Amino acid sequence: MRIRTLLTALAAVTTVIGGLALAGPAGASPTATSPTATFADPSKAPGGNFDLSVWQLQEPVGSPGKPTTIPSSRLQGASGFQDDYFATDKRDGAMTFWAPEKGVTTPNSHYARSELREMNRNGGAADWSLGGSHKLQATLRVVSVTKNVCVGQIHLGSGGSSTKPLVELYYRANGDIVLGTENSPDGGQTLHNVAHVSVGKTWNYTIGVSGGDTIDLTVNGSTTHYDIPSSFFPYKQYFKAGSYNQSSSDSTTNGARVGFYGLTVSHG
């Protein structure tokens, strides 16, 4: 089933089991060329339009090496958490993430982020094996970006010492969409140019894993597949999505702002 068809069906509901869905009327899903999409309540916090019970938020503030995290319990509901880095766009209801070039980072990164990390409904950190079928689906638009921003990830969980991502999906300032696949848990990334969408235009993606050894990427209906190196097989994984800025400077006004109109996770 093509992503656009699936997202149209999902727009008729307010929640998706095991994932995150935008509440809105049937048939209101945005197209790959529309600049905005209005099918959420702009007066509500993101938790009033999305099911945030399976996500934790990391922000570009806190103490050095220890970014602030917001648990799902604080994100949920129409009056849930929002601030300058994570909020509802008052014009179109998008769940919006802002990551400036200067901000608090994790110990293993030089870049700031405002990003969701997948969790289990019981409050524990998601940590799933490569076997089976796993999908992260999103409809989004990059509102602004200085150079490059990561908008979706499959990240390594338990099973070894590596803190690398298995997959990162990048959006560059020139409109190129690029998939980065990690060569091994020790590092090294191969880049694949997959699509082009102008800044401010809405598009969609699915990042998936199938058969225990294959990465499946679909962007605006076009699908490509990539082998997972066997060195990753001992590791479990989790999804991330938001604005993970890929440039740094002393500026707090330059950065990457990304709005999401739909975001779902499924495991089977």
Secondary structure, DSSP 4 states (H G I P E B T S, - for coil): --HHHHHHHHTT-S--TTS--B---TT-PPPSS-S----S-TTS-HHHHB--TTEEEEEEEEETTEEEEE-HHHH-STT----SSEEE-TTT--EEEEEESSS---TT-SS-EEEEEEB-TTSSBP-B-SSSEEEEEEEEEEEE-SSEEEEEEEEE-SSSS---EEEEEEEETTSEEEEEEESSTT--EEEEEEEE--TT--EEEEEEEETTTEEEEEETTEEEEEEPPGGGTT--EEEEEEEEE----S-SS-EEEEEEEEEEEEE-
